[in-house]
Amino acid sequence: MAKTLTTQQAAEILGISTIRVRQLIGAGRLPAEKFGRDYMIKEEDLELVADRTPGRPPKAKAETDSKASKKKSRKK
């Protein structure tokens, strides 16, 4: 029988916040079952998100270029 974990326990194992665990569940990347207000996660399912890239994804090149040009136009 697979061991089940709370979002708090899963967060501690993965080294992330409980909010991030809930985001992963909401995005469908981490399977979980809801019991009342809590989610229960199978310990073996943590492998599905354990190798994720940490941090935020890089911004698109066009987005960063437009922000830089706005800053230059304000300095004039």
PyMOL Python script that loads the backbone (N, CA, C, O; Angstrom):
from pymol import cmd

cmd.read_pdbstr("""\
ATOM      1  N   MET A   1       0.846  -1.185   0.000  1.00  0.00           N
ATOM      2  CA  MET A   1       0.000   0.000   0.000  1.00  0.00           C
ATOM      3  C   MET A   1       0.888   1.244   0.000  1.00  0.00           C
ATOM      4  O   MET A   1       1.852   1.339   0.759  1.00  0.00           O
ATOM      5  N   ALA A   2       0.542   2.183  -0.860  1.00  0.00           N
ATOM      6  CA  ALA A   2       1.345   3.394  -0.992  1.00  0.00           C
ATOM      7  C   ALA A   2       1.107   4.326   0.190  1.00  0.00           C
ATOM      8  O   ALA A   2      -0.020   4.476   0.661  1.00  0.00           O
ATOM      9  N   LYS A   3       2.174   4.943   0.656  1.00  0.00           N
ATOM     10  CA  LYS A   3       2.074   5.897   1.756  1.00  0.00           C
ATOM     11  C   LYS A   3       1.516   7.209   1.203  1.00  0.00           C
ATOM     12  O   LYS A   3       1.935   7.668   0.140  1.00  0.00           O
ATOM     13  N   THR A   4       0.573   7.808   1.926  1.00  0.00           N
ATOM     14  CA  THR A   4       0.023   9.092   1.504  1.00  0.00           C
ATOM     15  C   THR A   4       0.565  10.204   2.387  1.00  0.00           C
ATOM     16  O   THR A   4       0.854  10.007   3.568  1.00  0.00           O
ATOM     17  N   LEU A   5       0.692  11.374   1.783  1.00  0.00           N
ATOM     18  CA  LEU A   5       1.265  12.529   2.459  1.00  0.00           C
ATOM     19  C   LEU A   5       0.315  13.711   2.383  1.00  0.00           C
ATOM     20  O   LEU A   5      -0.486  13.810   1.454  1.00  0.00           O
ATOM     21  N   THR A   6       0.401  14.598   3.348  1.00  0.00           N
ATOM     22  CA  THR A   6      -0.332  15.852   3.293  1.00  0.00           C
ATOM     23  C   THR A   6       0.452  16.826   2.418  1.00  0.00           C
ATOM     24  O   THR A   6       1.590  16.548   2.040  1.00  0.00           O
ATOM     25  N   THR A   7      -0.152  17.959   2.099  1.00  0.00           N
ATOM     26  CA  THR A   7       0.574  18.962   1.319  1.00  0.00           C
ATOM     27  C   THR A   7       1.781  19.482   2.090  1.00  0.00           C
ATOM     28  O   THR A   7       2.813  19.787   1.493  1.00  0.00           O
ATOM     29  N   GLN A   8       1.662  19.584   3.402  1.00  0.00           N
ATOM     30  CA  GLN A   8       2.776  20.038   4.235  1.00  0.00           C
ATOM     31  C   GLN A   8       3.946  19.053   4.163  1.00  0.00           C
ATOM     32  O   GLN A   8       5.095  19.463   4.000  1.00  0.00           O
ATOM     33  N   GLN A   9       3.654  17.760   4.283  1.00  0.00           N
ATOM     34  CA  GLN A   9       4.706  16.748   4.219  1.00  0.00           C
ATOM     35  C   GLN A   9       5.346  16.708   2.840  1.00  0.00           C
ATOM     36  O   GLN A   9       6.564  16.584   2.720  1.00  0.00           O
ATOM     37  N   ALA A  10       4.525  16.814   1.797  1.00  0.00           N
ATOM     38  CA  ALA A  10       5.054  16.813   0.428  1.00  0.00           C
ATOM     39  C   ALA A  10       5.947  18.026   0.204  1.00  0.00           C
ATOM     40  O   ALA A  10       6.997  17.917  -0.428  1.00  0.00           O
ATOM     41  N   ALA A  11       5.535  19.178   0.720  1.00  0.00           N
ATOM     42  CA  ALA A  11       6.327  20.399   0.571  1.00  0.00           C
ATOM     43  C   ALA A  11       7.690  20.257   1.238  1.00  0.00           C
ATOM     44  O   ALA A  11       8.703  20.677   0.677  1.00  0.00           O
ATOM     45  N   GLU A  12       7.722  19.673   2.418  1.00  0.00           N
ATOM     46  CA  GLU A  12       8.987  19.485   3.135  1.00  0.00           C
ATOM     47  C   GLU A  12       9.917  18.551   2.359  1.00  0.00           C
ATOM     48  O   GLU A  12      11.118  18.805   2.268  1.00  0.00           O
ATOM     49  N   ILE A  13       9.370  17.486   1.808  1.00  0.00           N
ATOM     50  CA  ILE A  13      10.187  16.529   1.050  1.00  0.00           C
ATOM     51  C   ILE A  13      10.740  17.177  -0.217  1.00  0.00           C
ATOM     52  O   ILE A  13      11.907  16.986  -0.561  1.00  0.00           O
ATOM     53  N   LEU A  14       9.891  17.950  -0.914  1.00  0.00           N
ATOM     54  CA  LEU A  14      10.301  18.578  -2.172  1.00  0.00           C
ATOM     55  C   LEU A  14      11.108  19.855  -1.970  1.00  0.00           C
ATOM     56  O   LEU A  14      11.757  20.337  -2.898  1.00  0.00           O
ATOM     57  N   GLY A  15      11.067  20.405  -0.751  1.00  0.00           N
ATOM     58  CA  GLY A  15      11.797  21.645  -0.482  1.00  0.00           C
ATOM     59  C   GLY A  15      11.106  22.867  -1.070  1.00  0.00           C
ATOM     60  O   GLY A  15      11.770  23.817  -1.483  1.00  0.00           O
ATOM     61  N   ILE A  16       9.774  22.849  -1.111  1.00  0.00           N
ATOM     62  CA  ILE A  16       8.998  23.967  -1.642  1.00  0.00           C
ATOM     63  C   ILE A  16       7.901  24.314  -0.638  1.00  0.00           C
ATOM     64  O   ILE A  16       7.736  23.629   0.371  1.00  0.00           O
ATOM     65  N   SER A  17       7.161  25.371  -0.917  1.00  0.00           N
ATOM     66  CA  SER A  17       6.083  25.780  -0.017  1.00  0.00           C
ATOM     67  C   SER A  17       4.825  24.955  -0.259  1.00  0.00           C
ATOM     68  O   SER A  17       4.676  24.316  -1.301  1.00  0.00           O
ATOM     69  N   THR A  18       3.927  24.980   0.714  1.00  0.00           N
ATOM     70  CA  THR A  18       2.653  24.273   0.549  1.00  0.00           C
ATOM     71  C   THR A  18       1.814  24.943  -0.540  1.00  0.00           C
ATOM     72  O   THR A  18       1.031  24.275  -1.217  1.00  0.00           O
ATOM     73  N   ILE A  19       1.970  26.234  -0.710  1.00  0.00           N
ATOM     74  CA  ILE A  19       1.250  26.938  -1.779  1.00  0.00           C
ATOM     75  C   ILE A  19       1.695  26.406  -3.136  1.00  0.00           C
ATOM     76  O   ILE A  19       0.873  26.186  -4.024  1.00  0.00           O
ATOM     77  N   ARG A  20       3.002  26.202  -3.289  1.00  0.00           N
ATOM     78  CA  ARG A  20       3.526  25.677  -4.567  1.00  0.00           C
ATOM     79  C   ARG A  20       3.017  24.256  -4.800  1.00  0.00           C
ATOM     80  O   ARG A  20       2.718  23.895  -5.938  1.00  0.00           O
ATOM     81  N   VAL A  21       2.912  23.444  -3.751  1.00  0.00           N
ATOM     82  CA  VAL A  21       2.381  22.084  -3.887  1.00  0.00           C
ATOM     83  C   VAL A  21       0.948  22.158  -4.412  1.00  0.00           C
ATOM     84  O   VAL A  21       0.572  21.412  -5.317  1.00  0.00           O
ATOM     85  N   ARG A  22       0.150  23.065  -3.838  1.00  0.00           N
ATOM     86  CA  ARG A  22      -1.235  23.229  -4.288  1.00  0.00           C
ATOM     87  C   ARG A  22      -1.301  23.715  -5.734  1.00  0.00           C
ATOM     88  O   ARG A  22      -2.200  23.322  -6.478  1.00  0.00           O
ATOM     89  N   GLN A  23      -0.359  24.567  -6.137  1.00  0.00           N
ATOM     90  CA  GLN A  23      -0.303  25.028  -7.525  1.00  0.00           C
ATOM     91  C   GLN A  23      -0.003  23.861  -8.466  1.00  0.00           C
ATOM     92  O   GLN A  23      -0.604  23.748  -9.535  1.00  0.00           O
ATOM     93  N   LEU A  24       0.919  23.002  -8.067  1.00  0.00           N
ATOM     94  CA  LEU A  24       1.245  21.831  -8.885  1.00  0.00           C
ATOM     95  C   LEU A  24       0.038  20.900  -9.014  1.00  0.00           C
ATOM     96  O   LEU A  24      -0.196  20.322 -10.076  1.00  0.00           O
ATOM     97  N   ILE A  25      -0.716  20.760  -7.941  1.00  0.00           N
ATOM     98  CA  ILE A  25      -1.926  19.937  -7.962  1.00  0.00           C
ATOM     99  C   ILE A  25      -2.955  20.574  -8.896  1.00  0.00           C
ATOM    100  O   ILE A  25      -3.551  19.892  -9.730  1.00  0.00           O
ATOM    101  N   GLY A  26      -3.159  21.870  -8.752  1.00  0.00           N
ATOM    102  CA  GLY A  26      -4.123  22.588  -9.582  1.00  0.00           C
ATOM    103  C   GLY A  26      -3.783  22.558 -11.059  1.00  0.00           C
ATOM    104  O   GLY A  26      -4.676  22.533 -11.906  1.00  0.00           O
ATOM    105  N   ALA A  27      -2.489  22.562 -11.372  1.00  0.00           N
ATOM    106  CA  ALA A  27      -2.041  22.518 -12.770  1.00  0.00           C
ATOM    107  C   ALA A  27      -2.087  21.112 -13.343  1.00  0.00           C
ATOM    108  O   ALA A  27      -1.851  20.918 -14.535  1.00  0.00           O
ATOM    109  N   GLY A  28      -2.390  20.129 -12.502  1.00  0.00           N
ATOM    110  CA  GLY A  28      -2.465  18.752 -12.979  1.00  0.00           C
ATOM    111  C   GLY A  28      -1.121  18.050 -13.066  1.00  0.00           C
ATOM    112  O   GLY A  28      -1.033  16.950 -13.611  1.00  0.00           O
ATOM    113  N   ARG A  29      -0.081  18.664 -12.543  1.00  0.00           N
ATOM    114  CA  ARG A  29       1.253  18.056 -12.602  1.00  0.00           C
ATOM    115  C   ARG A  29       1.512  17.101 -11.450  1.00  0.00           C
ATOM    116  O   ARG A  29       2.396  16.249 -11.534  1.00  0.00           O
ATOM    117  N   LEU A  30       0.734  17.241 -10.358  1.00  0.00           N
ATOM    118  CA  LEU A  30       0.893  16.386  -9.193  1.00  0.00           C
ATOM    119  C   LEU A  30      -0.469  15.809  -8.827  1.00  0.00           C
ATOM    120  O   LEU A  30      -1.334  16.536  -8.337  1.00  0.00           O
ATOM    121  N   PRO A  31      -0.672  14.512  -9.058  1.00  0.00           N
ATOM    122  CA  PRO A  31      -1.965  13.905  -8.729  1.00  0.00           C
ATOM    123  C   PRO A  31      -2.196  13.893  -7.221  1.00  0.00           C
ATOM    124  O   PRO A  31      -1.276  13.650  -6.440  1.00  0.00           O
ATOM    125  N   ALA A  32      -3.432  14.157  -6.829  1.00  0.00           N
ATOM    126  CA  ALA A  32      -3.795  14.159  -5.411  1.00  0.00           C
ATOM    127  C   ALA A  32      -5.297  13.939  -5.283  1.00  0.00           C
ATOM    128  O   ALA A  32      -6.065  14.189  -6.211  1.00  0.00           O
ATOM    129  N   GLU A  33      -5.688  13.466  -4.113  1.00  0.00           N
ATOM    130  CA  GLU A  33      -7.107  13.299  -3.806  1.00  0.00           C
ATOM    131  C   GLU A  33      -7.463  14.247  -2.679  1.00  0.00           C
ATOM    132  O   GLU A  33      -6.706  14.413  -1.723  1.00  0.00           O
ATOM    133  N   LYS A  34      -8.623  14.866  -2.804  1.00  0.00           N
ATOM    134  CA  LYS A  34      -9.044  15.832  -1.793  1.00  0.00           C
ATOM    135  C   LYS A  34      -9.907  15.133  -0.754  1.00  0.00           C
ATOM    136  O   LYS A  34     -10.859  14.432  -1.096  1.00  0.00           O
ATOM    137  N   PHE A  35      -9.572  15.324   0.509  1.00  0.00           N
ATOM    138  CA  PHE A  35     -10.331  14.820   1.643  1.00  0.00           C
ATOM    139  C   PHE A  35     -10.697  16.016   2.495  1.00  0.00           C
ATOM    140  O   PHE A  35      -9.861  16.544   3.227  1.00  0.00           O
ATOM    141  N   GLY A  36     -11.950  16.445   2.401  1.00  0.00           N
ATOM    142  CA  GLY A  36     -12.354  17.651   3.111  1.00  0.00           C
ATOM    143  C   GLY A  36     -11.653  18.844   2.505  1.00  0.00           C
ATOM    144  O   GLY A  36     -11.809  19.115   1.315  1.00  0.00           O
ATOM    145  N   ARG A  37     -10.882  19.563   3.305  1.00  0.00           N
ATOM    146  CA  ARG A  37     -10.145  20.721   2.788  1.00  0.00           C
ATOM    147  C   ARG A  37      -8.693  20.389   2.461  1.00  0.00           C
ATOM    148  O   ARG A  37      -7.963  21.233   1.940  1.00  0.00           O
ATOM    149  N   ASP A  38      -8.281  19.183   2.760  1.00  0.00           N
ATOM    150  CA  ASP A  38      -6.890  18.779   2.557  1.00  0.00           C
ATOM    151  C   ASP A  38      -6.722  17.887   1.345  1.00  0.00           C
ATOM    152  O   ASP A  38      -7.645  17.183   0.937  1.00  0.00           O
ATOM    153  N   TYR A  39      -5.522  17.929   0.773  1.00  0.00           N
ATOM    154  CA  TYR A  39      -5.155  17.026  -0.315  1.00  0.00           C
ATOM    155  C   TYR A  39      -4.251  15.945   0.237  1.00  0.00           C
ATOM    156  O   TYR A  39      -3.416  16.200   1.105  1.00  0.00           O
ATOM    157  N   MET A  40      -4.421  14.737  -0.270  1.00  0.00           N
ATOM    158  CA  MET A  40      -3.548  13.626   0.074  1.00  0.00           C
ATOM    159  C   MET A  40      -2.811  13.208  -1.194  1.00  0.00           C
ATOM    160  O   MET A  40      -3.419  13.006  -2.245  1.00  0.00           O
ATOM    161  N   ILE A  41      -1.507  13.084  -1.076  1.00  0.00           N
ATOM    162  CA  ILE A  41      -0.638  12.808  -2.211  1.00  0.00           C
ATOM    163  C   ILE A  41       0.090  11.498  -1.967  1.00  0.00           C
ATOM    164  O   ILE A  41       0.610  11.261  -0.877  1.00  0.00           O
ATOM    165  N   LYS A  42       0.125  10.649  -2.986  1.00  0.00           N
ATOM    166  CA  LYS A  42       0.878   9.405  -2.859  1.00  0.00           C
ATOM    167  C   LYS A  42       2.363   9.742  -2.906  1.00  0.00           C
ATOM    168  O   LYS A  42       2.808  10.532  -3.739  1.00  0.00           O
ATOM    169  N   GLU A  43       3.113   9.138  -2.012  1.00  0.00           N
ATOM    170  CA  GLU A  43       4.552   9.411  -1.931  1.00  0.00           C
ATOM    171  C   GLU A  43       5.246   9.129  -3.258  1.00  0.00           C
ATOM    172  O   GLU A  43       6.150   9.866  -3.652  1.00  0.00           O
ATOM    173  N   GLU A  44       4.839   8.087  -3.941  1.00  0.00           N
ATOM    174  CA  GLU A  44       5.469   7.732  -5.220  1.00  0.00           C
ATOM    175  C   GLU A  44       5.201   8.769  -6.313  1.00  0.00           C
ATOM    176  O   GLU A  44       5.973   8.868  -7.268  1.00  0.00           O
ATOM    177  N   ASP A  45       4.120   9.541  -6.186  1.00  0.00           N
ATOM    178  CA  ASP A  45       3.803  10.571  -7.180  1.00  0.00           C
ATOM    179  C   ASP A  45       4.709  11.794  -7.079  1.00  0.00           C
ATOM    180  O   ASP A  45       4.743  12.608  -8.001  1.00  0.00           O
ATOM    181  N   LEU A  46       5.436  11.936  -5.986  1.00  0.00           N
ATOM    182  CA  LEU A  46       6.368  13.062  -5.848  1.00  0.00           C
ATOM    183  C   LEU A  46       7.464  13.008  -6.909  1.00  0.00           C
ATOM    184  O   LEU A  46       8.047  14.036  -7.253  1.00  0.00           O
ATOM    185  N   GLU A  47       7.745  11.817  -7.426  1.00  0.00           N
ATOM    186  CA  GLU A  47       8.761  11.669  -8.473  1.00  0.00           C
ATOM    187  C   GLU A  47       8.375  12.428  -9.740  1.00  0.00           C
ATOM    188  O   GLU A  47       9.245  12.823 -10.517  1.00  0.00           O
ATOM    189  N   LEU A  48       7.079  12.633  -9.951  1.00  0.00           N
ATOM    190  CA  LEU A  48       6.606  13.322 -11.146  1.00  0.00           C
ATOM    191  C   LEU A  48       7.038  14.787 -11.184  1.00  0.00           C
ATOM    192  O   LEU A  48       7.169  15.364 -12.263  1.00  0.00           O
ATOM    193  N   VAL A  49       7.259  15.389 -10.023  1.00  0.00           N
ATOM    194  CA  VAL A  49       7.641  16.804  -9.975  1.00  0.00           C
ATOM    195  C   VAL A  49       9.005  17.023  -9.322  1.00  0.00           C
ATOM    196  O   VAL A  49       9.454  18.162  -9.200  1.00  0.00           O
ATOM    197  N   ALA A  50       9.657  15.961  -8.909  1.00  0.00           N
ATOM    198  CA  ALA A  50      10.937  16.100  -8.201  1.00  0.00           C
ATOM    199  C   ALA A  50      12.033  16.668  -9.093  1.00  0.00           C
ATOM    200  O   ALA A  50      12.939  17.333  -8.591  1.00  0.00           O
ATOM    201  N   ASP A  51      11.979  16.426 -10.396  1.00  0.00           N
ATOM    202  CA  ASP A  51      13.041  16.884 -11.292  1.00  0.00           C
ATOM    203  C   ASP A  51      12.659  18.167 -12.034  1.00  0.00           C
ATOM    204  O   ASP A  51      13.221  18.463 -13.089  1.00  0.00           O
ATOM    205  N   ARG A  52      11.702  18.931 -11.485  1.00  0.00           N
ATOM    206  CA  ARG A  52      11.278  20.168 -12.123  1.00  0.00           C
ATOM    207  C   ARG A  52      12.401  21.206 -12.038  1.00  0.00           C
ATOM    208  O   ARG A  52      13.273  21.124 -11.173  1.00  0.00           O
ATOM    209  N   THR A  53      12.364  22.167 -12.937  1.00  0.00           N
ATOM    210  CA  THR A  53      13.338  23.250 -12.918  1.00  0.00           C
ATOM    211  C   THR A  53      12.929  24.259 -11.859  1.00  0.00           C
ATOM    212  O   THR A  53      11.808  24.765 -11.902  1.00  0.00           O
ATOM    213  N   PRO A  54      13.801  24.566 -10.914  1.00  0.00           N
ATOM    214  CA  PRO A  54      13.429  25.516  -9.861  1.00  0.00           C
ATOM    215  C   PRO A  54      13.348  26.948 -10.390  1.00  0.00           C
ATOM    216  O   PRO A  54      13.973  27.291 -11.394  1.00  0.00           O
ATOM    217  N   GLY A  55      12.578  27.762  -9.708  1.00  0.00           N
ATOM    218  CA  GLY A  55      12.479  29.175 -10.053  1.00  0.00           C
ATOM    219  C   GLY A  55      11.458  29.449 -11.134  1.00  0.00           C
ATOM    220  O   GLY A  55      10.764  28.552 -11.614  1.00  0.00           O
ATOM    221  N   ARG A  56      11.388  30.709 -11.499  1.00  0.00           N
ATOM    222  CA  ARG A  56      10.438  31.141 -12.516  1.00  0.00           C
ATOM    223  C   ARG A  56      11.026  30.930 -13.896  1.00  0.00           C
ATOM    224  O   ARG A  56      12.242  30.985 -14.079  1.00  0.00           O
ATOM    225  N   PRO A  57      10.154  30.686 -14.869  1.00  0.00           N
ATOM    226  CA  PRO A  57      10.666  30.563 -16.242  1.00  0.00           C
ATOM    227  C   PRO A  57      11.170  31.915 -16.727  1.00  0.00           C
ATOM    228  O   PRO A  57      10.681  32.949 -16.274  1.00  0.00           O
ATOM    229  N   PRO A  58      12.133  31.928 -17.634  1.00  0.00           N
ATOM    230  CA  PRO A  58      12.654  33.206 -18.135  1.00  0.00           C
ATOM    231  C   PRO A  58      11.575  33.953 -18.915  1.00  0.00           C
ATOM    232  O   PRO A  58      10.702  33.345 -19.536  1.00  0.00           O
ATOM    233  N   LYS A  59      11.652  35.279 -18.870  1.00  0.00           N
ATOM    234  CA  LYS A  59      10.689  36.101 -19.607  1.00  0.00           C
ATOM    235  C   LYS A  59      11.000  36.041 -21.092  1.00  0.00           C
ATOM    236  O   LYS A  59      12.138  35.800 -21.495  1.00  0.00           O
ATOM    237  N   ALA A  60       9.986  36.263 -21.887  1.00  0.00           N
ATOM    238  CA  ALA A  60      10.155  36.280 -23.336  1.00  0.00           C
ATOM    239  C   ALA A  60      11.030  37.462 -23.728  1.00  0.00           C
ATOM    240  O   ALA A  60      10.980  38.512 -23.087  1.00  0.00           O
ATOM    241  N   LYS A  61      11.819  37.301 -24.761  1.00  0.00           N
ATOM    242  CA  LYS A  61      12.752  38.335 -25.207  1.00  0.00           C
ATOM    243  C   LYS A  61      12.013  39.618 -25.581  1.00  0.00           C
ATOM    244  O   LYS A  61      12.465  40.704 -25.218  1.00  0.00           O
ATOM    245  N   ALA A  62      10.912  39.527 -26.282  1.00  0.00           N
ATOM    246  CA  ALA A  62      10.167  40.706 -26.712  1.00  0.00           C
ATOM    247  C   ALA A  62       9.645  41.490 -25.511  1.00  0.00           C
ATOM    248  O   ALA A  62       9.615  42.721 -25.542  1.00  0.00           O
ATOM    249  N   GLU A  63       9.241  40.799 -24.469  1.00  0.00           N
ATOM    250  CA  GLU A  63       8.710  41.463 -23.281  1.00  0.00           C
ATOM    251  C   GLU A  63       9.794  42.267 -22.573  1.00  0.00           C
ATOM    252  O   GLU A  63       9.544  43.392 -22.139  1.00  0.00           O
ATOM    253  N   THR A  64      10.984  41.708 -22.451  1.00  0.00           N
ATOM    254  CA  THR A  64      12.067  42.423 -21.767  1.00  0.00           C
ATOM    255  C   THR A  64      12.559  43.591 -22.616  1.00  0.00           C
ATOM    256  O   THR A  64      12.950  44.620 -22.066  1.00  0.00           O
ATOM    257  N   ASP A  65      12.550  43.457 -23.946  1.00  0.00           N
ATOM    258  CA  ASP A  65      12.971  44.556 -24.817  1.00  0.00           C
ATOM    259  C   ASP A  65      12.016  45.741 -24.716  1.00  0.00           C
ATOM    260  O   ASP A  65      12.457  46.890 -24.683  1.00  0.00           O
ATOM    261  N   SER A  66      10.726  45.476 -24.668  1.00  0.00           N
ATOM    262  CA  SER A  66       9.763  46.567 -24.611  1.00  0.00           C
ATOM    263  C   SER A  66       9.857  47.306 -23.284  1.00  0.00           C
ATOM    264  O   SER A  66       9.669  48.522 -23.255  1.00  0.00           O
ATOM    265  N   LYS A  67      10.138  46.621 -22.196  1.00  0.00           N
ATOM    266  CA  LYS A  67      10.294  47.272 -20.899  1.00  0.00           C
ATOM    267  C   LYS A  67      11.539  48.153 -20.891  1.00  0.00           C
ATOM    268  O   LYS A  67      11.526  49.247 -20.326  1.00  0.00           O
ATOM    269  N   ALA A  68      12.611  47.679 -21.516  1.00  0.00           N
ATOM    270  CA  ALA A  68      13.849  48.459 -21.556  1.00  0.00           C
ATOM    271  C   ALA A  68      13.639  49.728 -22.362  1.00  0.00           C
ATOM    272  O   ALA A  68      14.144  50.785 -21.984  1.00  0.00           O
ATOM    273  N   SER A  69      12.904  49.648 -23.467  1.00  0.00           N
ATOM    274  CA  SER A  69      12.687  50.848 -24.292  1.00  0.00           C
ATOM    275  C   SER A  69      11.780  51.836 -23.564  1.00  0.00           C
ATOM    276  O   SER A  69      11.941  53.043 -23.743  1.00  0.00           O
ATOM    277  N   LYS A  70      10.834  51.369 -22.749  1.00  0.00           N
ATOM    278  CA  LYS A  70       9.980  52.260 -21.971  1.00  0.00           C
ATOM    279  C   LYS A  70      10.794  53.016 -20.932  1.00  0.00           C
ATOM    280  O   LYS A  70      10.561  54.202 -20.697  1.00  0.00           O
ATOM    281  N   LYS A  71      11.753  52.327 -20.308  1.00  0.00           N
ATOM    282  CA  LYS A  71      12.588  52.975 -19.293  1.00  0.00           C
ATOM    283  C   LYS A  71      13.451  54.058 -19.933  1.00  0.00           C
ATOM    284  O   LYS A  71      13.642  55.120 -19.342  1.00  0.00           O
ATOM    285  N   LYS A  72      13.981  53.801 -21.147  1.00  0.00           N
ATOM    286  CA  LYS A  72      14.822  54.776 -21.831  1.00  0.00           C
ATOM    287  C   LYS A  72      14.018  56.011 -22.186  1.00  0.00           C
ATOM    288  O   LYS A  72      14.511  57.132 -22.066  1.00  0.00           O
ATOM    289  N   SER A  73      12.758  55.809 -22.631  1.00  0.00           N
ATOM    290  CA  SER A  73      11.946  56.956 -23.035  1.00  0.00           C
ATOM    291  C   SER A  73      11.552  57.808 -21.834  1.00  0.00           C
ATOM    292  O   SER A  73      11.314  59.004 -22.000  1.00  0.00           O
ATOM    293  N   ARG A  74      11.474  57.248 -20.645  1.00  0.00           N
ATOM    294  CA  ARG A  74      11.136  58.019 -19.447  1.00  0.00           C
ATOM    295  C   ARG A  74      12.290  58.898 -18.986  1.00  0.00           C
ATOM    296  O   ARG A  74      12.065  59.957 -18.399  1.00  0.00           O
ATOM    297  N   LYS A  75      13.515  58.474 -19.242  1.00  0.00           N
ATOM    298  CA  LYS A  75      14.686  59.208 -18.764  1.00  0.00           C
ATOM    299  C   LYS A  75      14.899  60.525 -19.522  1.00  0.00           C
ATOM    300  O   LYS A  75      15.597  61.405 -19.017  1.00  0.00           O
ATOM    301  N   LYS A  76      14.336  60.681 -20.682  1.00  0.00           N
ATOM    302  CA  LYS A  76      14.565  61.876 -21.506  1.00  0.00           C
ATOM    303  C   LYS A  76      13.961  63.107 -20.936  1.00  0.00           C
ATOM    304  O   LYS A  76      14.076  64.181 -21.525  1.00  0.00           O
TER     305      LYS A  76
END
""", "prot")
cmd.dss("prot")
cmd.show_as("cartoon", "prot")
cmd.util.cbc("prot")
cmd.orient("prot")
